[in-house]
Amino acid sequence: MKRKLFYLIGLILITVMFFGCSKTTGESEVNENNLAKDPIETTLKNMTITEKIGQMMTVGIYGYEINDDILYSLHQYHFGGVILFTRNIESKEQVTNFVSDLQNKSDEKVPLFIAIDEEGGRVSRLRQIDNEVAPSQEEIGNGGELESAKIWAVRIAEKLKKIGANVNFAPVADVGSPDTRSFSNNAEVVADFVNSAASGYEEQKLIYCLKHFPGIGKRVNDPHQEISSIEVSRQTLDNEDILPFKSVISSHSPDNFMIMVSHLKYPAIDEKNSATLSYEVMTNLLRKELAYKGVIITDDLEMGAVANHNEFTDVGVNAVKAGADILLVCHDYQHEQEVYEGLLEAVKNGDISEERINESVRRILKLKFKNLID
């Protein structure tokens, strides 16, 4: 009996010594130790491909409270973000409870992006529940006080945080937009005001989103209806439309903001594709030339500028191939599902590699861990 006991003890000691040594020298164990120190890589490793693709979508929903359609969307497609519209906002108490329920019932490994368009002026989703709506960017710019852009960004951020929103699709970085949404017709003035607003959002630790890269101030058609082609030289784009984006990219951490890409065409950059579907715009220009390392999100893929010319099962695939990290689909549940299923099928058939998906999800997780997870 004693011999058996000594044998068992000896075997245990040898086993512990063997595996103890392998943990200090084995490459796989070193990698696992590194993973344990990196919550982003750990989270990514524990995600299924369906969950990863869900993180790459922000979608619109209907109703003032959780319902079966919303639960199905969140659980079946693992959507990583939700955008709120006036159709979701009835009162401060209602929308606060709604957002809390969305987070609690999403069943995801990381919090949802809860996004909203609260630019001020005519683009205000909180107008019906807020007595104080921020002035338009044009009005702020005309006032000439840079600090005013920061002050209003802080106020907006405070209001959004109170209802549980964590992403504002603002400020608008377009130059000379003809609808009161631009700070100025002068690119340098726009850059100064956008930087000021960015500082306000960062002070409140609320994710902001510059839009609409590389600038839609010169548009002719409303992209909600149809595509426009910006017929100017690359030098003009650099000196005017792109300048505010470049300014923020060079002076603010990419861990604090997204950039939304427009649906317009810029022949001086890409003669064939709209920016949302352009490798030249998103990867060569934004990623490589301007060295932007943060999250790229598309404008709403249901806008006529894109939807009139593409199938929903294809448009998300092509946007991701071009460099997009998040696909925005704001209105129709069927379209949201088609975009998701198209991207999933592209990964399954090898048209898009899982490593390409991982690249985007890493950027998304980095933004979430920095701003949404204590």
Secondary structure, 3 states (H helix, E strand, C coil): CHHHHHHHHHHHHHHHHHHHHHHHHCHHHHHHHHHHHCHHHHHHHCCCHHHHHHHCEEEECCCCCCCHHHHHHHHHHCCCEEEECHHHCCCHHHHHHHHHHHHHHCCCCCCCEEEECEEECCEECCHHHCCCCCCCHHHHHHHCCHHHHHHHHHHHHHHHHHHCCCEECCCECCCCCCCCCCCCCCHHHHHHHHHHHHHHHHHCCCEEEEEEECCCCCCCCCCCCCCCECCCCHHHHHHHHCHHHHHHHHHCCCCCEEEEECCCEECCCEEEEEHHHCHHHHHHHHHHHCCCCCEEEECCCCCHHHHCCCCHHHHHHHHHHHCCCEEEECCCHHHHHHHHHHHHHHHHCCCCCHHHHHHHHHHHHHHHHHHCCC
